[in-house]
Every structure is written in structure tokens, then in C-alpha cells.
Amino acid sequence: MKKVHLLTLSMVLIFAGCKEYSSQKMKSFIPGTYVAKWTDEYAINYDTIIIVNQSGNKYFQITQIMRSQFLDKSKMPFYKIHHWTASFDAVNKCLMISNNGRMLFFYPDKNELKSGTVIFKKN
């Protein structure tokens, strides 16, 4: 009976360690620059997200820079910049943006970030 409990306990610790490792691995992947580009009927759109870890803790500074180059050359390009703070959600392995509740999901195997329906490639 003792061996069964010991085996069960060791399996739990192994899986808990694996979960923590994957969370740490995800946190180390997150910082960087991510870019998305798409065209619609009015403009060519560029969206850049820059993520910086704040001194190794669970908080991240995020800057989003959006640019639209209108297909109608008579219009000037449109720019918008947002600054956010986000915290790392270890359960979902994503960033939760504090002021708007948006979640950023990361896919290290594809080198991607997903925000809503927009997919960003990491540079």
C-alpha cells in the first residue's frame, strides 16, 4: 500500500513539474516583436505588438502600433498606438491585458501570437 501511495505521489510531482516547466518555457518565449499584415477593400493594414517582460516577474509591458495605408492615395496613412500592462496567466498560458480584458495566446511551435482572430508572426 505504501508503494502505491509513493508511486502516486511521484507521478503527481512529475506532472506538476512538467506543467511548471511548460509555463516557464512559455513565459520565456513571450517577449519580442510580433507582426500582422492584411489587406481589405480600403487599405493595407500593418499591426505590430512589442512585448517586454518587466524585470523577470509575471507582468509585461505591451505596445501595439497599428498603421493603415489607404488604397486611395489621396488619403494620408492612419496610425494608432496603444500601451498596456498584462499579467501572465499560468493556467491558460496566455497574457491577460489589465485594462480591457483581452487575452493574447502564444504558439511557440508556430512562432505565433493570436489576438482574437488576428494571427501575428514573431520576428
SULRA-V131650 format. One record per backbone hydrogen bond with DSSP energy under -1.0 kcal/mol. NH is the residue of the N-H (numbers start at 1). CO is the residue of the C=O. E is the energy in kcal/mol with one decimal. If there is no record, write none. Layout:
# SULRA-V131650
nh:co:e
NH:CO:E
NH:CO:E
This chain:
# SULRA-V131650
nh:co:e
5:1:-2.1
6:2:-2.5
7:3:-2.7
8:4:-2.6
9:5:-2.7
10:6:-2.4
11:7:-2.1
12:8:-2.3
13:9:-2.4
14:10:-2.2
15:11:-2.5
16:12:-2.6
17:13:-2.4
18:14:-2.2
19:15:-2.2
20:16:-2.2
21:17:-2.3
22:18:-2.4
23:19:-2.0
24:20:-2.6
25:21:-2.8
26:22:-2.2
27:23:-2.6
28:24:-2.0
29:25:-1.2
30:26:-1.7
32:51:-2.0
34:49:-2.9
35:121:-2.8
36:47:-2.5
38:45:-1.9
40:43:-2.5
44:69:-2.5
45:38:-3.4
46:67:-3.3
47:36:-2.7
48:65:-2.6
49:34:-2.8
50:63:-2.9
51:32:-2.9
52:61:-2.5
54:59:-2.5
55:53:-1.1
57:54:-1.9
60:86:-2.8
61:52:-3.0
62:84:-2.7
63:50:-2.3
64:82:-2.5
65:48:-2.9
66:80:-3.2
67:46:-2.9
68:78:-2.4
69:44:-2.9
71:42:-2.9
75:72:-2.2
78:68:-2.4
80:66:-2.1
82:64:-2.5
84:62:-2.8
86:60:-2.6
87:96:-2.1
88:58:-2.1
89:94:-3.2
93:89:-1.6
94:89:-1.3
95:104:-2.2
96:87:-2.7
97:102:-3.1
98:85:-2.6
101:97:-1.7
104:95:-2.6
105:114:-2.4
107:112:-3.0
110:107:-1.3
111:107:-1.0
112:107:-1.9
113:120:-2.1
114:105:-3.1
115:118:-2.5
118:115:-2.0
120:113:-3.2
121:35:-2.7
122:111:-2.6
123:33:-3.0
